[in-house]
Each structure stands twice: as structure tokens, then as C-alpha cells.
Amino acid sequence: MTTGEVSLSAARPLRQETRGGTLRGQFTLVIFLLAFLPNLVLTLAARPGLPSLMLAVWMGLVAALCGLVGYLLSGVLLRPLSRLEAEVERGDFAHTGQTRAHSDDPTEIRALRGAFAELLGRLSTEQARRNAFMATLVHDLKTPLIATGHLTRILTDHPLPDAERHEMGRELLTENARLLALVGQMADAHRFEREEVQLSPRPTDLRALLECVTRRLLPQAQARGLTLTVTGQGTAPADPAVLERAVTNLTENALRYARTQVALAVTPAGVEVRDDGPGLGAPLEELAQPFNAQPATIAGQQYTAGTTGLGLFIARRIAETHGGSLSYARQSAGPHSPHSVFTLNLPEVSP
């Protein structure tokens, strides 16, 4: 954009403001006319024989008085709005708008104050998420990219035995898989946050869906020495591909923290993922947020802001788009073995 375009765009609102005037000017004019016109009619009707000069002076005084009254009354009427404008300009509206309202604020101003407070709250949340998103890009993407850069440099610049070369190739694939998984989660979280979710529901065999997830994640479970089981039967109207993503996220989380076992089950409420890990370190409502601005500690491991709740958020949104919800409970399966239980609550589950 050129300087001339900027000047024109800046001048256009000024011209519009000049043509439309101010709200106080409009109020003053309305009050002036309401007060002056009846006085003019009454004066002309009651004193038709007065000299023109005296009549003009008298009407001038009446007009000045009506204008002054209109100006003062318009200031009184617009005082709450002017006060609200001043608070917004000073930047302290976020505090006064949410904590207290002035006693002389009319209903309309109170409603406007509440709308402003809600808008500023949403903007503050969005800004926090954007900051967390940037933290994710800087930290979680930068680290594997640096690692792959080092591995690639070693492979290209140094002669290595075949065994070491193959090992570094596997590490490169692992880092690349981490990058792809993180980018996929971030893209899905952004899509689900914007509610751009298209479902193709059909009667879905939930047992078959869980077994498909189990087959894909079984090598990961075996690598950690965990058992991964499936129980239960049932069908429900769902989008299999989308629902499988939610179950996969919950199962991967369970495999990450479980001590000995992870159990998937079809229940009358929907799909259940159970593990014997340490459980969540914060309420589900707090963790299942996209691009959470706060870091979290789960099972003694510190997670950076931005990535802690992506998987849980995606699972929750998928459940909600199916007309259900995501719930979490800590249940005791024995005297010393409490379990974490995530449930994708689905409507119309039939045996």
C-alpha cells in the first residue's frame, strides 16, 4: 500500500465523521428543537403585534437558552457512554468492565459493558493461544529439525560403517515421524477449534474400530512391555475415520503413561480407554484446550506450553461433534491399583 492510499484511507473516516457529526451534537439539536419550536409558535401566536427587533431579540435569547439546556442535557445523557469510551482508551476497561459497573449506568450501557468485557476476554484467550502456538513452533518443531540437521550432516560429511549409517537412518525416520505427528496434531487442533468438522456418520462396529487401533499400536505397546486388550461389543452412528483418530489419541496417551496395561472397551456409554498410569495432573477441562498457554507436568514429565492438551482437545471435539462428550475418572480397580479411565460418550450405542 502506498502513502497516498494510506492518506486517503485515513481521511475517509474523518470526512464521514464530519458529515455525520457527533452523537452529542445530534442529541443537542433534538433537545433544542423540542424546546425551541413550541416557544416560537407560542410567542408568535400570543404576541403578533410585537416589534420585529424585540421579537428577534427575545427569540434569540430563547434559542440560546434552549441550546444551552440541550447541550447540558446531552452531556448528562451521554456521560455513561463517554466514561466507557475513556476506560477503553486508557486500557483499564478489562478490570473495571469485569469487576464493577457504575451505579448510574443505564441498562443499555451495562449490556454494552458486558459485551466489551466478553470480547476482551475472548481476545485475551486468543492472544494467549497464539503465544502458545508460537512457543510450540519455536520449541517442539525446532528441536527435531536441529536433530535431523545434525544427523544429515553426519551422514553426508563423514564415512560411516553400514551399521551406524542404518542406525542414523532409523533415527532420521523417527524424528521425521515426530515432526509429522506434531504438525498433524496442530493442524487438526486448528481445524477442530474453528469447528470446520465434516462428518459422514454411518452404523459403525465399535469393536472392529478398537481392534484396528490396537493392531496399529501393538508394536508401541510391546516396546514398552505393556499389554493392550479389547473387550465389549456394540455399534453406534459415527464417522469411523474421525472417531478412530480420537480413540488413537487417547490410546497413545495411555500407552505413554501406563505402567503395565492399557484396556480398550466398548460400553453402553461409548468407548472407554483405561490405563494404570499416574493419572492427569490437572482437571480435564484445563488440559483439553488447544494451544494451552500454560506448561504442564504429567507423570513427572514437563511439557511445554502449546502441546500439552492437543490430543485431549481433539478427542473431546470429536466426541462433541458426534453429539457426545469426553469424560475422565480415576477409579480404583484394587487396593493398590487405581486406573485412569477416559470415556468417549456416544449417543445411541446398541449391543
N, C-alpha and C positions, 0 to 999 in steps of 0.2 A: 504494500500500500504506500502511495506517495504522500508527500507532505501536504499537497493540495487536497487529496482525498481526506486526510485526517482533519484538515481545517474545515472542509465542507461538512463532514460528519459531526464535528463539534459545534458548528454554527447552526445546524438544522434544529437541534433541540432548543437552542436559545430563541430562535425565531418562533418556534411553536409555543414556547413559554410566554413570549411577548404577546402573541395573538390571543392565547387563552387567558392570560392574566393569572393572578394568584387566587387561591381559594378565599383568602381573607378579603381581597378586593371584591370578589363576587358576592360574598356574604354582606359586605358593607353596602354595595349597590342595592341588593334586595331589601335590606332593612331601611336604607334611605328612601327608596321608592315607596315602600309600605307606609312610612311615616310622613313623607313629604306630599304625596299626591292627595290624600284626604284633606290635609291642611290647605293645599292650593284650591281645591274645589270648594271647601267651606268658606275660605276667605273671599273668593270671587263671588260666591253666591250671597254672602252676608253683607259685604261692603262693595257693591258695584260702583258706587259714586266716589270712591277714594281717588285722590290724585295719583297719577301714574308713578311719580317719583316715590311717593310714600309707600305705595303698594309694592314697588320693586325692592325698596329697602327692607320692608317687612318680610317679603318672601325670601330675600337673600339671607336674612337672619334665621328664618325658619329652616331654609335649606342647609345653612351651616350647622345649626343645631342638630338637624336630622342626620347629617353626615357624620358629626362627631359621635352621636349616640350609636349610629350603625357601626362605626369603626371600633368603638369600645366594646359593644356587644359581640361583634365578630371575634375580637380578641379573646373574650371570655369563653365563647363557644368553642374556639379552636385551641384553647390552652392545652387540653389533654393531648391533642394531636401534635402540637408544637413541642410539648415535653417529650413525647415519644420520639419525635424526629431528633431532638437534641441528644437523647440517650443513645440512639443508634449511631449518630455521628461521633459521639465521644467513645464509643466502643464498650460501654459498660452495660449495654442492654441485656447481654447474656446473663448478668447477675440480677439486675432489677426486674427484668421481664419474667424470670422464673421464680423469684423469691417473694416479690411483693407487688401489688398493684395499688395505685393511688386511690384514695377514698373518693375523689370527685371524678374518677374516670367513668364515662357512660358505658353502657353495655357494648356498643359497637367498638369502642376503643379497647375494652377488655378483651373482646374477641380478636381484634387485630393484634394486640399484645401477645395473646396466646398463640396466634398463628405465626408471628415472628419468632417467638421462643421455640416453637416446634421446628420451624425452618432452620433456625440457627443450630438446633440440636442435631438435625439430620446432616447439615453441612459439616459440623464438627466431627460427627461419626465418620462421614465420608472422607474427610481430610485425614483422620487417624488411620483409616484403612488404606488410603493412598500412601501414607508414610510407611505403613507396614508392608505394603506391596513393594515399595522401593527397597526396603530393608531386605525383603526376600530376594529381589533381583541381585542386590549387591552381594549378599552373603551366600545364599543357597545355590545360586547359579554360578557365582564367581569361583567358589571353591572347587567344584568338579571340573570347571573349564580350565583352571590352573593345573589341576592334576592331569587332565588329558593332554595339556600342552607339554608338560614335563615328560610324560610317557612317550608322546610322539617324538619329541626332540631326542630322547634316548634311542628310540628305535631307528631314527633316521641318521643320527650322527655317530653312533657307536656300534661296532661289530659285536654281536651277542651270540652266544650259543642258542641252538634251536629251542631248547627247553625254556630258557629265560625269555626268548622272544615270544614264544607261545603264552607264557605266563603274563607278560606285559600286554599281549593282545587281549587276553581274557579280562585283565584289569580295565583296559580301554573300553571293552564292551560293557563291563559293569558300570563304569562311570557314565557312559552314554545312556545306559538304561535308566540310571538315576535321573539324568537330565530330562529324558523323555517323560518319565513318570511325573516329575515335578511340573514340567511345562503342561502336561495333560491335566494334572490336578488344578493348576492355576487357571487354565482355560475353562475347565468345567465349572470351577467355582464362580468365575466371572459370568458364565452363561446362566447358571442357576440363580445367581444373585439378581440378574436382570430379568428373571422369570421368563426367559426365552426357552421354554421346555416344551417340546413337541412329543407327545406320547402316541403310541399305536397299541392300545391295550387289546388283549385277547385272552381267552382262558389259558392260564399258564400252570404247568405242573411244577409246583414249588420244590418238590423232592428232586426232580430232574435238574432244576436250576442249581440247587445246592450241591448236587453231586458233580455238576460241571465245574463249579467254583473249587470244589475240593480236589478234583483231578489236576486243575491248573496250579493250585497252591501246595499240593502234596510235597513236591521236592523242597520247597521252602520250609515246610514243617519238619520233614525228615532231617534237613540240615541242622536244625536246632534240637533234634531229638524229641519232638513233640508228636503226640497223637492227634489226628484230625478225623472226626467222625461226623456222620449224618444220621439223623433219626426223623421219624414222622412222615406223614403223608398229607397232601392237600393241594387244592387248586384255588386260584384267585384270578380275577381280571387284572392283568398287569402288562406292561411293556417288558418283555423278558430281557432285552439287551440293557435297558436303563436300570431295571431292578437288579440285574446281575452286577452292575457297577456298584450299587450301594452295598450289596452283600460282600463283594470283593473288598471294598474299603474297610468294612467292619472286621472281616476275617483277617486281613493283613494287619490291622491294628492289634487284633487279639494274638496273632502269631508273634508279633513283635514283643509283647509283654508277658505272654503266658509262661508258666513255669513247667508244666508237664502236658497240658492238654487243651484243645480247643474243640468245642462241640457245636455243630450247626443243627438246628431242629426246625421242623415245620410244626407250628402250634395253631390252635384255633384263633389266636390273635394275629398271626402272621409268621414272620421269620425271626428266629432267635439265634444269637451268636453269644456263646458262653465261653469264658476262659478263667483260669485260676491265677491270673496275674494280680498285681497290686491294686488295680482299680484306678479310677480317674483322680487326679489331684485337685480338681476344681469342678463345680457344677457343670452338667452337660450344656445348659443354656449359655454358659460363659465360654466354654471351649468351642462349641459348634457355631462359630462365627467366621465368616470369610475374611481373610487377611487380618486376623486379630492383632491389635496393636500392642498387646502385652505378651512377653515371653512366658513360657510355662515350664514347670518341672513335672515330668511324669516318670514314675519308677526311678527316681534319682537322676534322670537324664534331662539336661537343659535344652529346650527348643527355642529357636529364635522367633521373634515376632513375625507374623505373616504366614507361617506354615503350620502352626500347631493344630488348628481345627479344620483344615481344608477337607480332609477325608470325612470327618464327622458332619461338617456342614453339607457336603454333597449328599451324604446318606440321608440326612434329615430332610433336605429339599426334595429328594427323590420320593421319600415316603409321603411328604405333603402333597406332591403333585399327583400321587396315586390316591389322594383322599385320606391318608393315614397320618402317622406321626412316628417319630423316633423317641424311644424312652430308654432309660438306663436305671438299673437297680443293682445293689450289692447284696447278694444272697448267700446264706451260709448253707453249704452242702454237707457239712460235718462239723465236728468240734473245732477243727483247726484248718479248714479248707474253704474259706469264703470264695465265691465266684463273682465275677463281673458279668452282668447279663445285659446285652443290648437287644432291643426288640424293635423290628420294623413292623409296626402295627399297620395291617392292611384290612380294608373292608371286604366283606363277603368272601371270607375264606371257607371253603367247603371241603369235607374229608375226601 
